[in-house]
Amino acid sequence: MRKTPRKAARGGACRDDRDPQRLSAYAWEDTWPLWHVNTHTLAECRFIIRVACKRYGIAPPAVRQHGVRSLSWCIAEEDCISLQAAGPRGRGGKNVPTALHEAAHYIAFKLFGYRIQDHGPTWLGVYLWLLAAARVAPRVALNASARAAGLKWREIHPCKLRAV
């Protein structure tokens, strides 16, 4: 998982052949209302990410915010997540789904390293579990919508990971 800020990704660091579910995952997220609108403070997002990491037994990263020009991102190797402060038309990255999206990148990297795709089945399994645990939407609705979007995931429940 070489998650890079979107600006760097445009230069080729995050090619679709290495991350084939990336665009489908983003399109799936876009079907859910308010998933890209600032609804929380930075402190609340830090708390959400801290709880998500604790559920998987991982020390949380530093969480900050940045300006409008780049979407939210995670650089797991540097223990850093940055959320978009504000974007055009009221959009932004300070909300539960975006915080959990980036937390899922961080958690998946800490658990599996470079062996997985950034938006692949392992990452999506972590993300779906976190979304359901945070009660963003019922698990059945998350699974059905992800399936309808053609996404594939691997169930990644934190208790099952600890048993292995």
N, C-alpha and C positions, 0 to 999 in steps of 0.2 A: 504494500500500500504506500505509494508515494504521493500522498495527497498534497497538492500544491495549491496555492491561491489561484483562482480562476484566471487571472491575468497571465500567469506563467503557463497555465494549462493550454491557453490559446496558442502558445508557441510550440506545442507538440509534446509537452511533458505528460499529458493525460490523453493518449490516443484512444479512439474507440475500439481498435482491435485488441487492446490490452484491457479494456473496461467496457465490454459490449452492452451491459445493462445501464450504463450511465444515463444516456438520453431518455430511455424508457422510465428509469427511476425518477428523473426530474419531471417528466411528463405526468407520471402517476401522482407525484406530489402536487402538481399544479391543479389536479382535479379536486383536491380537497380545499374548501373555502377557508380563508384566513390563515393558511399555512405559511404565507410569506408576508405577513403584516406584523408590525411591531405591536405586541400586546403585553409585553413584560419588560421589566427593567433589567439592566445588566446584572445587578445583584441577584435577582430572581433566576436569571438564566444560569448564573454561576452555581446557584443552589441546585437547580435541576440537573446540571451536568455532574455535580458532586454526588448527588443521590444515585444517578445512573451508574457512575463508576463504582460506587460502593456496592451496588447490587451485584456487580461482577467481580468484586474484590480487588479493584485496581485503584491506585492512588490517582486522584484527579489532576488534570492539567491546569496550567494557568489559562484563564479566560479573559479576553479583552474585547474591545470593539474597535472598528475601523470605519473609515468614511464610506462614501457612496459608490465609489468606482469599482469596488470588488465585492463579490458575493461572500457569504460566510465560508470559512475554511478551517481545516485542521491540519497541522503539521505534527503528527504523532511523535516523530523522532525527536522533536524539540519540545515535547510536552506542552503544546500550545494550541488553543482554539481561539479564533477571532470571529466575532459576529458582526454582521453589517449593521451599522448604527441606524441608517435611514437610507431609503432608496427613492427612486422616482415613483410618483403616484401613491405615496403612503406605504410602499412596500419596505420590508426590512427583515433582519434576521433575528431580532430579539423576540422569540416566541418559543413555545414548548417544542413543536415539531422540528424546527431548525436546530435548536439546542440539542435535541436528541439525535438528529441526523449526524451532527458533528461529533457528539459523544459516541455514537455507534462506530464512526470511523476510528476514533481514538481507542475504544475498547477492542475492536476487531484487530487493530494493529498490535496492541499490547498482548493479545492472546495468541495471534496467529502470524504476526510479522508480515513479511513480504510474500507469503505463500498464497494470499488471496487477492481477488480483484477489488478495486476500490468500492464499486457498487454491485459486487457480485452476490451470490447466494448466501455466503457467510455473513457479510456485512448486513444484508437485508434481513437475515434471521435475527441478528442482534437488534437492529432498528425496529422491526415489527414487535419484538418482545418488549422493548422499552416503550414504544408508543402505547401498547396495550396496558402495560404496568402503570403508566402515567394516566391512563383512562382518557387518552386523546380521542379514541374511538373504540368500539367493541372489537375484539380480536377477529370475530367472524366477518365483520365489515372490512377490516384491514386486509384480511386474507383474500376475501372475495374481490375486492377492488384491485389488489396486487395481481391476482390471477388473471382478472379481466385485462389488465395492462400487459400481460405476457411476461410478468416477472417471475423469476425462480428464486426460491430461498431455501435455506437449511435451518431447521429449528435450532436455536441457540439459547436454551434456557440456562441461566447461571447455575442452578443447583445441579444440573446434569454435568456441567463442566467441572465442578468441584469434585464430583464422584469419580471422574476419569483419572 
